[in-house]
Amino acid sequence: MSYQPTLEYARERDAVDPLRGFRERFARPANIYLCGHSLGLQPLATRQAIEQELEDWARLGVRGHEHARRPWIHYHEQLSAGLELLTGARPGEVVAMSSLTVNLHLMLSSFFRPEGRRTKILIEAGAFPSDRDAAVSHLEWHGLSERTALIELAPAAGKDLVPEERIEEYLAQHGEEIALVLWPGVQFRTGQSFDCARIVRAAQHAGCVTGLDLAHSIGNTPLALHDSNADFAVWCSYKYLNAGPGAIGGCFVHERHAGTNPRGRLAGWWGREIATRFDMQPGFRATAGAAGWQVSNPPILSTAPLIASLALFQDAGVERLREKSVALTGFLEFLTERLDSDVRIVTPRAPDSRGAQLSLRIAGGGERGKRVFDWLDAHGIVCDWRGPDILRVAPVPLYNRFEDVLLFSEGLARALREA
């Protein structure tokens, strides 16, 4: 794609952007907001979605469970179509529930079954801390040692990224010792996007169960969870899904597990089949599919924003969003490369191996990089810093413009001079 480093070019691209109107459907707390990988902006429809539930609660009280405009008993079903669209799942394979790490614990309780020589969990070195904490806690729950049973696969010496080939090679050599592979769709620090189907194939060929953390993938990169054949996946909805801080998370369970009642399932009453849920009798019979892993009724007031956001994704279309994301991130890459040796892009250059995020390493070390970040923040340019030395920047196609990317680049160049 041919880019030009001018404001005129950026504005020309924005003028013909078929998604340009979506920017006006979000609240914008800063002039240049490139931090949707950490917390997405608020859709303006969010307020109305929450107020509707507040009004129905005030008007109906407990009868809102059945008679609210969106009845609360079936509330999570309002989200199914949108989540299926974004994840490439079949009906019944996804559910909005709980939060990312709670969902990860629920999945690990069912799918991590150490037995014989197969006792280990494989994750990436530098995994998001809550993923690592969850994995270690399940090892300890089974009486296993973090030191011997947690395998953290690191990049080769001097490298930042873990190619799929490295994962395949490790599984081919050591897969008989691994019970479960837990891998991210997008690595949070580097922005590397993985070929999930390829990793699942390698893991299953080695006899391993596979789970995916899609916190930085859903709403960002194309997903085909059913076809990938992963056993399970989990995610949050406050990053690219724009559902607000602490919003409800979600999970995927492949349909081949739909009729199972696995040993170790941590059951709760909202996972019971709807026909008998309110009979209040002993004996758990799970709802088929991912919904059977629900433990509690959904928090309506922190679920409503996701309904508002998913409507935007459905209006915009996944293919158009991806096309714009590739162009925006490519423009960011083009402008960053013009800064010569002051900045090195850590994220892969191939569009298929990244989403909206570019991770940048500032020359001069972490102390200088943090000064650059602080300068940007003080001048109204919002991205984020991940120590020891990574500046993360994400032009999100729903609400960011080519002009935003250009102004960020100009700000970064000035910050590099003044920091």
N, C-alpha and C positions, 0 to 999 in steps of 0.2 A: 504494500500500500504506500502511495506517495504522500508524504506529509510536508508541510511548510511551517517554519517556526515564527509565524506572524499572527497577530490578533485578527487581521482581516481573514486569514485562512480559517482560524478557529470559528469565527462568527459565521462564515459561509457554511461550514460544516454543521453548525448548530441550526442554521436557518432551514436546512433541508432535512434535518433529523426527524423521522416520522414519530419518534417518541418524545419530542421536545415538550409537548403539553403536560407530560406526567410530572415534570419538575414543579409545576404550580399546584400539584395536589399533595405537596409535602410542606410541613413547617421547616424553616431553615434558620437555625440559630447562629450561623456564621456565614460570612461571605463565601469562603472557600472551605467546604466540608468534604474531606476525603477520608472519612473514618467509618464508613459503613461496614467494614470488616470487624469492627469492634462494637459499635452500636448504631443501628440504622436510624434514619430520620423518621419522624412521626408523620404518618399519613394524616391529612386533615380530616378524613372520614373517621378517624379513631375516636374523636370526642363524641360524635353522634352515636357510634356503635356502643360505647360505654354508657352514655346517657340513656339509650334505649333500655338497657338492662336495669339501670337504676330506676327508671320510670316504671318498668314492669314489676320490679321488686316492691316499690312503694305502692303500686296499684293493686297487686295481686298477692303479695306475701308468698306463703308456701305454695299457693296455687300456680305460681309462675313455673314450677317444675313441669306442669302439663299445659298451661295456658298462656305463657309468655309468647310474644311474637316469634321468638325462637325458643321453643320449649327447652328447659334446662336439662331434662332427663336425656334428651338426644342431642345435646348441644355440640358434643365433639364431632357428631356426624356432619355438621355444617362445614367442617374443615376438610373432610375426606377428599372431595374432588380436587380441591386446590393442591393438597399435598400429593395426591397421586400424579397430578400434572407435573409437579416440580421434581418428583423423585423417580418417575418412571415405574411406579408400582401398580399392581393390579388391585381391584376393589378388595377390601378386607386386609390388605397387607400393611397399611399405615394407620396410625392413630395419633392424635394430639393428646399428650398427657404429661403430667409431672414436669420435671426439668431434666436437662441433659444428663447430669451425673446420677440423679435418681434413676433415670431410665437405664443408664449404663449398669448400675448395680442390679436392677431387675433382670436385665438381659444376662449378665454374667452369672447370676444365681441359677439361671436355667441352662445356659449353654457352656459354661466352663465346668467340665466334668473330668477332672484329672483321674487317670487310671493307668496302672502298670507303669511302663516307662514314659507314657505320654502325660507329663505333669506341668509343662511350662507354658507361659504366655509370652508371645512375641509382640513387642511394640517398637516404635521408632525411638531412637535416642533423642532426647529433647522433646518428648511428647508433652502436650499440655498437662500441667501438674495434676489436675483433677482426674485425667485419664490414668496417669501413672498411679496416683493414690488409690483409685478404685481397683486397678489391677492388683496392686500389692495387698490391699485389704482382702481380696478374694483368695489370693495365695495363702495368706495367713489364716483365713477362715478354714482352709483345708489342711492346715498344719504344715504348709510348705514355706520355704525360706525365700525371701526376696533375693538374697545373694545368689542362690543357685537356680531359682525357677523363673526369674524375670529376665528375659533376653531383650536387650535394648540394641537394636541394629543401627549402627552409626554410619555416616558417610565415610568413604575412604579418606585416608590422611590427606589433609590440605583441601578437602572438598566440602561444600555446603549441602549437597543434595544426595539423596539415596535413589539411584535409578532402579526401575523395576527389575532389571537383570540381577542386581545384587540381592533383592528379596527372593527371587526365584532360585538363585544359586544357594542361598542359605537354607531355604526350605528343602531343596533337593538333597542337601547334605545332612540336615539335622531335623527334618520334619517329623521323624518318628518319635521325637522327644517332646513335640509341641502339641498341646491340647487345643490352644486357641490363638488365633492371630487377631490382634486389635490394631487397626490401621486407620489413619485419617484419609478423608477424601482430598483435603488440602491441608498441608502442614502449616500450622498457624504462624510460625516464625519466618519461614522462607517463602511462603506462598506457592510452593510446589504442589501442583495438582497431579494426582496419581491415576493411572489406569486401573480402576477398582476391579473391573472384570478380570483383568490379567492377574492381579494379586490373588483374587478369589480362586481362579483356576489353579494357580500354583499351590495355594494352601490346601485346597480340597484334593488335589492330586497326591499331596503328602499326608492326607487323612486328617487335616485340621479343620476345626470349626472356624468361621470367619465372621468378625463383626467390624463395622465401620463407624467412625466418628465423622459426621458430616456437618459439624457446626460451621465450618468455613466453606462448605460446598453448596448446601441447599440455598437456592435463590441466586447462586453465583455461577455455577458450572452445570452443564448438562449432566443429568443422572439417569441411569437405567437400572434401578435396583433389582427389579424382578429378573431381567435378563442377565444381570451380573451374577446371579445365583448366590449372593451373600446370604448368610443365615440371618443376620440381624443388622440393623443400623440405628443410630441415635443422633439427635441434633437438638440445638436450641433454636429459638425463633427471634432473638433480639438483634442479630447481626443483619445479614442481607434480607431477612424476612420482615424486618421493621415492625416487630410487634411490641417493642418497648422493654425497658429494663426488667429482668426477672420474669418475662412472659413465659407462657406454657411452652414446654418442649414437645418432642415427638419421637416416635420410633417406628421402625419397619421390622416386620417378621415375615420371612418368605412363606408363601402359601403352603409349601410342603410341610411346614410345622403347624398348619392351621388346626388340625384335629388332635394335636398332641396335648398331653397334660404332663409336661416334663417333671421329673424328680428335681426338686429344688426351686420350683416356681414360688415366688413370694406373692401369694394371692391376696386379693382384697375384694370387697363386695362389688365395686363397679366393674370388675372383670367377670362377674357372674353373668350367665345368660339372662337376657332381659326378661324372659318369660317367668323366671323364678326369683329374680333379684330381690323383689320386695316381699317375698314370702317369709323372709327372716328365719329360714330353717337351716340347720346344720347340713354340711355337705356341699363342697364347692364344685360347681359345674361351669367351666369356662365358656364365655362367648368365643365363637370361632374367630381365628385370626389374631391380628395384633391387639385388637381391643380386649382380648382376654387377659392381657398383662396389666390392664389398668388396676390400680389399687384403690383409688378414691375418685369421687365425682370431680369434674373439671372445675377449676376456679373461674367462674364466669367472667368476672371483671378483668382478669388478666388473659382471658381467651378471646374476648370480643375484639381487641385490637388486631389479632391475627386474621380474623374474618375480614376486617377492613383492608388489610394489606394483601391477602391472597386475591381479593377481587382486582387489585391493581395488576398483579401478575397475569391474571387471566385476561384482562383487557389488553395488556401490552403484548403478550405472546412470548413464549420461551425463545423461539428462534430469533425474533427481532431483538430481544434483549441480549442474547448471546452475540449477535452480529455487531451490535453497538458496543458491547463490552470489549470485544476483540479490537475494534477500531480505537476506542478510548485508551485502552491499555497500551496498544501499539504506539499511539501518539505520545503517551507518557514515556515510553521506552525511547522513542526517537529524540525527544527533548532532553531526556536525562543523559543520553549518550553524548550530547553536545557539550556537556559539562566536563568532558575529558576525564582525567584521572582523579578528580575530586570525589567522584561517586562511582561505586561499583554495584551493578544490579545483581542481586543474589538469586532472584527468582528465575526459573528457566525462560529462555527466549522463545521457545516454540509455543504458539497460542494454545495448543492442545494440552500443554503441560502447566498451564496456569489459568487462574480466573482473573478477577478484576484487580487483585492485589499485586503490587510490586514491592519487594523488600530491598531497601537500599543500604549499603554500607558506606559510611562517610570516611574519606581518607583522613588520617590523623588520629584514629582511635575513638573509643567510646566517649571520652570526655569532650572532644570536639564535636562529635556527633550529637551529644545531648545539648550542647550549646546551640547547634543548628536547629534542633527541634524546638528548643525554648524560644529562639528568635521567631520561628514560624508561628508558634502558638501566640506569642505576644503581638503578632501582626495579623491575627485573624485567619490564619491558615491552619485548619484542624486536620492532623493526621495522628499517628501515635508512635511511641518509642518503646522498643523491646530490647532491654539490656542483654548483653553488654554493648551492642553496637549496631542495632538494626532500626532504621526508620521505615515504618510500614505506611504505604499510601494506596488508597483504593478508590478509583473513579467508578462509581456505581451507575449503571446505565439508566436506572429509573429516574434519577434526579441530578446527576452530574452532567456537565457540558464540556465540550472541547475547550471553551474559554476558561473553565475552572482549571483544567489541566495546564493550559498555557500560563495562567497567572500563578499557579503553584510553582511551575518550573522557573519563572522569573523571580519569584520569592526565594526559592531555594538557591538560585545563583547569587542573589544578594546576601542571603544568610551565610553562604560559604565564604563570601568576602569579609563579612563583618564579624563572623564567629572565630 
